Amino acid sequence: MKRAAAPSAGEAGLVDAVVHVESFRQAREARRLELVEDYVELIADLIGDGGEARQVDIAARLGVAQPTVAKMLKRLAEEGLVAQRPYRGVFLTGAGQALADASRERHRLVESFLLALGIDADTARRDAEGIEHHVSKATLDAFARFLGRT
């Protein structure tokens, strides 16, 4: 049985099943990593600003309850991304810092691209926060070329 090629951007129709599966797999993986990346990036920012990241500050910045933060911090510790010290807050491991740096760089690249398209600064910042987690390396590379950062 011959499969139809995926429709081009201007055509209507159902996308090939293999393409569909890969698209949904990529989106699910991005959603899974999105929270992790948001947490480690925020922890890095809080440490950079005040020397430590406290659970209460993380909860306030993310707009979530402290038990939600505690649950995520436990997950991040199990994944080797953070270390918690009693009465001292949360600190990033080397792997956590590397993930935070990569996430921050993706955010800056996406935000710069949106600004170059003429999007206002506030909208570009907010939109980049979502896009940065779902954009492929190929697309990020294209953004960098567009901006002359290659």
CNS distance restraints for C-alpha pairs under 8 A (distance, minus, plus):
assign (resid   3 and name CA) (resid  16 and name CA) 7.28 0.50 0.50
assign (resid   4 and name CA) (resid  16 and name CA) 6.70 0.50 0.50
assign (resid   5 and name CA) (resid  15 and name CA) 7.91 0.50 0.50
assign (resid   5 and name CA) (resid  16 and name CA) 6.57 0.50 0.50
assign (resid   6 and name CA) (resid  14 and name CA) 7.62 0.50 0.50
assign (resid   6 and name CA) (resid  15 and name CA) 5.05 0.50 0.50
assign (resid   6 and name CA) (resid  16 and name CA) 5.30 0.50 0.50
assign (resid   6 and name CA) (resid  19 and name CA) 7.53 0.50 0.50
assign (resid   7 and name CA) (resid  11 and name CA) 5.47 0.50 0.50
assign (resid   7 and name CA) (resid  12 and name CA) 6.71 0.50 0.50
assign (resid   7 and name CA) (resid  13 and name CA) 6.42 0.50 0.50
assign (resid   7 and name CA) (resid  14 and name CA) 7.45 0.50 0.50
assign (resid   7 and name CA) (resid  15 and name CA) 6.35 0.50 0.50
assign (resid  15 and name CA) (resid  19 and name CA) 6.60 0.50 0.50
assign (resid  15 and name CA) (resid  20 and name CA) 6.17 0.50 0.50
assign (resid  16 and name CA) (resid  20 and name CA) 6.15 0.50 0.50
assign (resid  17 and name CA) (resid  21 and name CA) 6.09 0.50 0.50
assign (resid  18 and name CA) (resid  22 and name CA) 6.34 0.50 0.50
assign (resid  19 and name CA) (resid  23 and name CA) 6.13 0.50 0.50
assign (resid  20 and name CA) (resid  24 and name CA) 6.22 0.50 0.50
assign (resid  21 and name CA) (resid  25 and name CA) 6.04 0.50 0.50
assign (resid  22 and name CA) (resid  26 and name CA) 6.07 0.50 0.50
assign (resid  23 and name CA) (resid  27 and name CA) 6.29 0.50 0.50
assign (resid  24 and name CA) (resid  28 and name CA) 6.09 0.50 0.50
assign (resid  25 and name CA) (resid  29 and name CA) 6.18 0.50 0.50
assign (resid  26 and name CA) (resid  30 and name CA) 6.18 0.50 0.50
assign (resid  27 and name CA) (resid  31 and name CA) 6.23 0.50 0.50
assign (resid  27 and name CA) (resid 134 and name CA) 6.70 0.50 0.50
assign (resid  28 and name CA) (resid  32 and name CA) 6.20 0.50 0.50
assign (resid  29 and name CA) (resid  33 and name CA) 6.29 0.50 0.50
assign (resid  30 and name CA) (resid  34 and name CA) 5.89 0.50 0.50
assign (resid  30 and name CA) (resid 133 and name CA) 5.80 0.50 0.50
assign (resid  30 and name CA) (resid 134 and name CA) 5.47 0.50 0.50
assign (resid  31 and name CA) (resid  35 and name CA) 7.34 0.50 0.50
assign (resid  31 and name CA) (resid 133 and name CA) 7.50 0.50 0.50
assign (resid  31 and name CA) (resid 134 and name CA) 7.71 0.50 0.50
assign (resid  32 and name CA) (resid  36 and name CA) 7.58 0.50 0.50
assign (resid  33 and name CA) (resid  37 and name CA) 6.08 0.50 0.50
assign (resid  33 and name CA) (resid 133 and name CA) 7.54 0.50 0.50
assign (resid  34 and name CA) (resid  38 and name CA) 6.11 0.50 0.50
assign (resid  34 and name CA) (resid 133 and name CA) 5.72 0.50 0.50
assign (resid  35 and name CA) (resid  39 and name CA) 6.11 0.50 0.50
assign (resid  36 and name CA) (resid  40 and name CA) 6.30 0.50 0.50
assign (resid  36 and name CA) (resid  76 and name CA) 7.27 0.50 0.50
assign (resid  37 and name CA) (resid  41 and name CA) 5.96 0.50 0.50
assign (resid  37 and name CA) (resid  99 and name CA) 6.81 0.50 0.50
assign (resid  37 and name CA) (resid 100 and name CA) 6.40 0.50 0.50
assign (resid  37 and name CA) (resid 103 and name CA) 6.33 0.50 0.50
assign (resid  38 and name CA) (resid  42 and name CA) 6.09 0.50 0.50
assign (resid  39 and name CA) (resid  43 and name CA) 6.05 0.50 0.50
assign (resid  39 and name CA) (resid  58 and name CA) 7.94 0.50 0.50
assign (resid  40 and name CA) (resid  44 and name CA) 6.09 0.50 0.50
assign (resid  40 and name CA) (resid  81 and name CA) 7.67 0.50 0.50
assign (resid  40 and name CA) (resid  82 and name CA) 7.98 0.50 0.50
assign (resid  40 and name CA) (resid  92 and name CA) 7.28 0.50 0.50
assign (resid  40 and name CA) (resid  96 and name CA) 6.22 0.50 0.50
assign (resid  40 and name CA) (resid  97 and name CA) 7.26 0.50 0.50
assign (resid  40 and name CA) (resid  99 and name CA) 7.11 0.50 0.50
assign (resid  40 and name CA) (resid 100 and name CA) 5.25 0.50 0.50
assign (resid  41 and name CA) (resid  45 and name CA) 6.26 0.50 0.50
assign (resid  41 and name CA) (resid  99 and name CA) 7.75 0.50 0.50
assign (resid  41 and name CA) (resid 100 and name CA) 4.40 0.50 0.50
assign (resid  41 and name CA) (resid 101 and name CA) 7.28 0.50 0.50
assign (resid  41 and name CA) (resid 103 and name CA) 6.82 0.50 0.50
assign (resid  41 and name CA) (resid 104 and name CA) 6.68 0.50 0.50
assign (resid  42 and name CA) (resid  46 and name CA) 6.12 0.50 0.50
assign (resid  42 and name CA) (resid  58 and name CA) 7.29 0.50 0.50
assign (resid  43 and name CA) (resid  47 and name CA) 6.09 0.50 0.50
assign (resid  43 and name CA) (resid  52 and name CA) 7.87 0.50 0.50
assign (resid  43 and name CA) (resid  53 and name CA) 5.56 0.50 0.50
assign (resid  43 and name CA) (resid  58 and name CA) 7.29 0.50 0.50
assign (resid  43 and name CA) (resid  90 and name CA) 7.46 0.50 0.50
assign (resid  43 and name CA) (resid  91 and name CA) 7.31 0.50 0.50
assign (resid  43 and name CA) (resid  92 and name CA) 7.34 0.50 0.50
assign (resid  44 and name CA) (resid  48 and name CA) 6.02 0.50 0.50
assign (resid  44 and name CA) (resid  53 and name CA) 7.83 0.50 0.50
assign (resid  44 and name CA) (resid  92 and name CA) 7.12 0.50 0.50
assign (resid  44 and name CA) (resid  97 and name CA) 6.95 0.50 0.50
assign (resid  44 and name CA) (resid 100 and name CA) 6.64 0.50 0.50
assign (resid  45 and name CA) (resid  49 and name CA) 6.09 0.50 0.50
assign (resid  46 and name CA) (resid  50 and name CA) 5.89 0.50 0.50
assign (resid  46 and name CA) (resid  51 and name CA) 7.03 0.50 0.50
assign (resid  46 and name CA) (resid  52 and name CA) 6.14 0.50 0.50
assign (resid  46 and name CA) (resid  53 and name CA) 5.20 0.50 0.50
assign (resid  47 and name CA) (resid  51 and name CA) 4.28 0.50 0.50
assign (resid  47 and name CA) (resid  52 and name CA) 4.17 0.50 0.50
assign (resid  47 and name CA) (resid  53 and name CA) 5.43 0.50 0.50
assign (resid  47 and name CA) (resid  91 and name CA) 7.55 0.50 0.50
assign (resid  48 and name CA) (resid  52 and name CA) 7.59 0.50 0.50
assign (resid  52 and name CA) (resid  88 and name CA) 7.38 0.50 0.50
assign (resid  52 and name CA) (resid  89 and name CA) 6.14 0.50 0.50
assign (resid  52 and name CA) (resid  90 and name CA) 6.59 0.50 0.50
assign (resid  52 and name CA) (resid  91 and name CA) 6.78 0.50 0.50
assign (resid  53 and name CA) (resid  57 and name CA) 6.76 0.50 0.50
assign (resid  53 and name CA) (resid  58 and name CA) 6.96 0.50 0.50
assign (resid  53 and name CA) (resid  89 and name CA) 5.45 0.50 0.50
assign (resid  53 and name CA) (resid  90 and name CA) 5.25 0.50 0.50
assign (resid  53 and name CA) (resid  91 and name CA) 6.83 0.50 0.50
assign (resid  54 and name CA) (resid  58 and name CA) 6.35 0.50 0.50
assign (resid  54 and name CA) (resid  88 and name CA) 7.49 0.50 0.50
assign (resid  54 and name CA) (resid  89 and name CA) 4.54 0.50 0.50
assign (resid  54 and name CA) (resid  90 and name CA) 6.14 0.50 0.50
assign (resid  55 and name CA) (resid  59 and name CA) 6.18 0.50 0.50
assign (resid  55 and name CA) (resid  66 and name CA) 6.61 0.50 0.50
assign (resid  55 and name CA) (resid  69 and name CA) 6.56 0.50 0.50
assign (resid  55 and name CA) (resid  70 and name CA) 7.14 0.50 0.50
assign (resid  55 and name CA) (resid  89 and name CA) 6.72 0.50 0.50
assign (resid  55 and name CA) (resid  90 and name CA) 7.47 0.50 0.50
assign (resid  56 and name CA) (resid  60 and name CA) 6.20 0.50 0.50
assign (resid  56 and name CA) (resid  66 and name CA) 6.31 0.50 0.50
assign (resid  57 and name CA) (resid  61 and name CA) 6.13 0.50 0.50
assign (resid  58 and name CA) (resid  62 and name CA) 6.11 0.50 0.50
assign (resid  58 and name CA) (resid  69 and name CA) 7.09 0.50 0.50
assign (resid  59 and name CA) (resid  63 and name CA) 5.72 0.50 0.50
assign (resid  59 and name CA) (resid  64 and name CA) 5.05 0.50 0.50
assign (resid  59 and name CA) (resid  65 and name CA) 5.76 0.50 0.50
assign (resid  59 and name CA) (resid  66 and name CA) 5.46 0.50 0.50
assign (resid  59 and name CA) (resid  68 and name CA) 7.90 0.50 0.50
assign (resid  59 and name CA) (resid  69 and name CA) 6.08 0.50 0.50
assign (resid  60 and name CA) (resid  64 and name CA) 6.70 0.50 0.50
assign (resid  60 and name CA) (resid  65 and name CA) 7.94 0.50 0.50
assign (resid  64 and name CA) (resid  68 and name CA) 6.52 0.50 0.50
assign (resid  64 and name CA) (resid  69 and name CA) 7.25 0.50 0.50
assign (resid  65 and name CA) (resid  69 and name CA) 6.69 0.50 0.50
assign (resid  66 and name CA) (resid  70 and name CA) 6.12 0.50 0.50
assign (resid  67 and name CA) (resid  71 and name CA) 6.19 0.50 0.50
assign (resid  68 and name CA) (resid  72 and name CA) 6.40 0.50 0.50
assign (resid  69 and name CA) (resid  73 and name CA) 6.00 0.50 0.50
assign (resid  70 and name CA) (resid  74 and name CA) 6.21 0.50 0.50
assign (resid  71 and name CA) (resid  75 and name CA) 6.48 0.50 0.50
assign (resid  72 and name CA) (resid  76 and name CA) 6.13 0.50 0.50
assign (resid  73 and name CA) (resid  77 and name CA) 6.04 0.50 0.50
assign (resid  73 and name CA) (resid  82 and name CA) 7.38 0.50 0.50
assign (resid  74 and name CA) (resid  78 and name CA) 6.21 0.50 0.50
assign (resid  75 and name CA) (resid  79 and name CA) 6.24 0.50 0.50
assign (resid  76 and name CA) (resid  80 and name CA) 6.29 0.50 0.50
assign (resid  76 and name CA) (resid  81 and name CA) 5.27 0.50 0.50
assign (resid  76 and name CA) (resid  82 and name CA) 5.75 0.50 0.50
assign (resid  77 and name CA) (resid  81 and name CA) 5.66 0.50 0.50
assign (resid  77 and name CA) (resid  82 and name CA) 4.86 0.50 0.50
assign (resid  77 and name CA) (resid  83 and name CA) 5.88 0.50 0.50
assign (resid  77 and name CA) (resid  84 and name CA) 7.54 0.50 0.50
assign (resid  80 and name CA) (resid  93 and name CA) 6.85 0.50 0.50
assign (resid  80 and name CA) (resid  95 and name CA) 7.07 0.50 0.50
assign (resid  80 and name CA) (resid  96 and name CA) 7.32 0.50 0.50
assign (resid  81 and name CA) (resid  92 and name CA) 5.91 0.50 0.50
assign (resid  81 and name CA) (resid  93 and name CA) 5.27 0.50 0.50
assign (resid  81 and name CA) (resid  94 and name CA) 7.42 0.50 0.50
assign (resid  81 and name CA) (resid  95 and name CA) 5.59 0.50 0.50
assign (resid  81 and name CA) (resid  96 and name CA) 4.03 0.50 0.50
assign (resid  81 and name CA) (resid  97 and name CA) 7.67 0.50 0.50
assign (resid  82 and name CA) (resid  90 and name CA) 6.59 0.50 0.50
assign (resid  82 and name CA) (resid  91 and name CA) 5.49 0.50 0.50
assign (resid  82 and name CA) (resid  92 and name CA) 4.31 0.50 0.50
assign (resid  82 and name CA) (resid  93 and name CA) 5.18 0.50 0.50
assign (resid  82 and name CA) (resid  96 and name CA) 6.12 0.50 0.50
assign (resid  83 and name CA) (resid  90 and name CA) 5.85 0.50 0.50
assign (resid  83 and name CA) (resid  91 and name CA) 5.24 0.50 0.50
assign (resid  83 and name CA) (resid  92 and name CA) 6.13 0.50 0.50
assign (resid  83 and name CA) (resid  93 and name CA) 6.48 0.50 0.50
assign (resid  84 and name CA) (resid  88 and name CA) 7.58 0.50 0.50
assign (resid  84 and name CA) (resid  89 and name CA) 5.96 0.50 0.50
assign (resid  84 and name CA) (resid  90 and name CA) 4.56 0.50 0.50
assign (resid  84 and name CA) (resid  91 and name CA) 6.29 0.50 0.50
assign (resid  85 and name CA) (resid  89 and name CA) 5.75 0.50 0.50
assign (resid  85 and name CA) (resid  90 and name CA) 6.42 0.50 0.50
assign (resid  85 and name CA) (resid  91 and name CA) 7.91 0.50 0.50
assign (resid  92 and name CA) (resid  96 and name CA) 5.02 0.50 0.50
assign (resid  92 and name CA) (resid  97 and name CA) 5.63 0.50 0.50
assign (resid  93 and name CA) (resid  97 and name CA) 6.11 0.50 0.50
assign (resid  94 and name CA) (resid  98 and name CA) 6.19 0.50 0.50
assign (resid  95 and name CA) (resid  99 and name CA) 6.22 0.50 0.50
assign (resid  96 and name CA) (resid 100 and name CA) 6.15 0.50 0.50
assign (resid  97 and name CA) (resid 101 and name CA) 6.08 0.50 0.50
assign (resid  98 and name CA) (resid 102 and name CA) 6.19 0.50 0.50
assign (resid  99 and name CA) (resid 103 and name CA) 6.10 0.50 0.50
assign (resid 100 and name CA) (resid 104 and name CA) 6.05 0.50 0.50
assign (resid 101 and name CA) (resid 105 and name CA) 6.14 0.50 0.50
assign (resid 102 and name CA) (resid 106 and name CA) 6.24 0.50 0.50
assign (resid 103 and name CA) (resid 107 and name CA) 6.20 0.50 0.50
assign (resid 103 and name CA) (resid 132 and name CA) 7.45 0.50 0.50
assign (resid 103 and name CA) (resid 133 and name CA) 7.88 0.50 0.50
assign (resid 104 and name CA) (resid 108 and name CA) 6.19 0.50 0.50
assign (resid 105 and name CA) (resid 109 and name CA) 6.16 0.50 0.50
assign (resid 106 and name CA) (resid 110 and name CA) 6.14 0.50 0.50
assign (resid 106 and name CA) (resid 132 and name CA) 5.69 0.50 0.50
assign (resid 106 and name CA) (resid 140 and name CA) 7.54 0.50 0.50
assign (resid 107 and name CA) (resid 111 and name CA) 5.97 0.50 0.50
assign (resid 107 and name CA) (resid 128 and name CA) 5.79 0.50 0.50
assign (resid 107 and name CA) (resid 129 and name CA) 6.48 0.50 0.50
assign (resid 107 and name CA) (resid 132 and name CA) 5.26 0.50 0.50
assign (resid 108 and name CA) (resid 112 and name CA) 5.96 0.50 0.50
assign (resid 108 and name CA) (resid 128 and name CA) 7.90 0.50 0.50
assign (resid 109 and name CA) (resid 113 and name CA) 6.17 0.50 0.50
assign (resid 109 and name CA) (resid 140 and name CA) 7.44 0.50 0.50
assign (resid 109 and name CA) (resid 143 and name CA) 7.17 0.50 0.50
assign (resid 109 and name CA) (resid 144 and name CA) 6.95 0.50 0.50
assign (resid 110 and name CA) (resid 114 and name CA) 6.25 0.50 0.50
assign (resid 110 and name CA) (resid 128 and name CA) 5.55 0.50 0.50
assign (resid 110 and name CA) (resid 131 and name CA) 7.29 0.50 0.50
assign (resid 110 and name CA) (resid 132 and name CA) 6.31 0.50 0.50
assign (resid 110 and name CA) (resid 140 and name CA) 7.46 0.50 0.50
assign (resid 110 and name CA) (resid 143 and name CA) 7.24 0.50 0.50
assign (resid 111 and name CA) (resid 115 and name CA) 6.16 0.50 0.50
assign (resid 111 and name CA) (resid 124 and name CA) 5.39 0.50 0.50
assign (resid 111 and name CA) (resid 125 and name CA) 5.82 0.50 0.50
assign (resid 111 and name CA) (resid 127 and name CA) 7.73 0.50 0.50
assign (resid 111 and name CA) (resid 128 and name CA) 5.18 0.50 0.50
assign (resid 112 and name CA) (resid 116 and name CA) 6.11 0.50 0.50
assign (resid 112 and name CA) (resid 124 and name CA) 7.98 0.50 0.50
assign (resid 112 and name CA) (resid 147 and name CA) 7.89 0.50 0.50
assign (resid 113 and name CA) (resid 117 and name CA) 6.42 0.50 0.50
assign (resid 113 and name CA) (resid 143 and name CA) 6.13 0.50 0.50
assign (resid 113 and name CA) (resid 144 and name CA) 7.96 0.50 0.50
assign (resid 113 and name CA) (resid 146 and name CA) 7.83 0.50 0.50
assign (resid 113 and name CA) (resid 147 and name CA) 6.81 0.50 0.50
assign (resid 114 and name CA) (resid 118 and name CA) 6.66 0.50 0.50
assign (resid 114 and name CA) (resid 119 and name CA) 5.58 0.50 0.50
assign (resid 114 and name CA) (resid 124 and name CA) 5.59 0.50 0.50
assign (resid 114 and name CA) (resid 128 and name CA) 7.80 0.50 0.50
assign (resid 115 and name CA) (resid 119 and name CA) 5.00 0.50 0.50
assign (resid 115 and name CA) (resid 120 and name CA) 6.50 0.50 0.50
assign (resid 115 and name CA) (resid 121 and name CA) 6.52 0.50 0.50
assign (resid 115 and name CA) (resid 124 and name CA) 6.20 0.50 0.50
assign (resid 116 and name CA) (resid 147 and name CA) 7.76 0.50 0.50
assign (resid 119 and name CA) (resid 123 and name CA) 6.58 0.50 0.50
assign (resid 119 and name CA) (resid 124 and name CA) 5.81 0.50 0.50
assign (resid 120 and name CA) (resid 124 and name CA) 6.01 0.50 0.50
assign (resid 121 and name CA) (resid 125 and name CA) 6.10 0.50 0.50
assign (resid 122 and name CA) (resid 126 and name CA) 6.34 0.50 0.50
assign (resid 123 and name CA) (resid 127 and name CA) 5.90 0.50 0.50
assign (resid 124 and name CA) (resid 128 and name CA) 5.82 0.50 0.50
assign (resid 125 and name CA) (resid 129 and name CA) 6.45 0.50 0.50
assign (resid 126 and name CA) (resid 130 and name CA) 7.23 0.50 0.50
assign (resid 127 and name CA) (resid 131 and name CA) 6.20 0.50 0.50
assign (resid 128 and name CA) (resid 132 and name CA) 5.57 0.50 0.50
assign (resid 129 and name CA) (resid 133 and name CA) 7.57 0.50 0.50
assign (resid 130 and name CA) (resid 134 and name CA) 7.22 0.50 0.50
assign (resid 131 and name CA) (resid 135 and name CA) 6.07 0.50 0.50
assign (resid 135 and name CA) (resid 139 and name CA) 6.30 0.50 0.50
assign (resid 135 and name CA) (resid 140 and name CA) 6.77 0.50 0.50
assign (resid 136 and name CA) (resid 140 and name CA) 6.25 0.50 0.50
assign (resid 137 and name CA) (resid 141 and name CA) 6.00 0.50 0.50
assign (resid 138 and name CA) (resid 142 and name CA) 6.29 0.50 0.50
assign (resid 139 and name CA) (resid 143 and name CA) 6.22 0.50 0.50
assign (resid 140 and name CA) (resid 144 and name CA) 6.20 0.50 0.50
assign (resid 141 and name CA) (resid 145 and name CA) 6.21 0.50 0.50
assign (resid 141 and name CA) (resid 150 and name CA) 7.82 0.50 0.50
assign (resid 142 and name CA) (resid 146 and name CA) 6.10 0.50 0.50
assign (resid 143 and name CA) (resid 147 and name CA) 6.23 0.50 0.50
assign (resid 144 and name CA) (resid 148 and name CA) 6.04 0.50 0.50
assign (resid 144 and name CA) (resid 149 and name CA) 4.85 0.50 0.50
assign (resid 144 and name CA) (resid 150 and name CA) 5.88 0.50 0.50
assign (resid 145 and name CA) (resid 149 and name CA) 5.73 0.50 0.50
assign (resid 145 and name CA) (resid 150 and name CA) 5.40 0.50 0.50
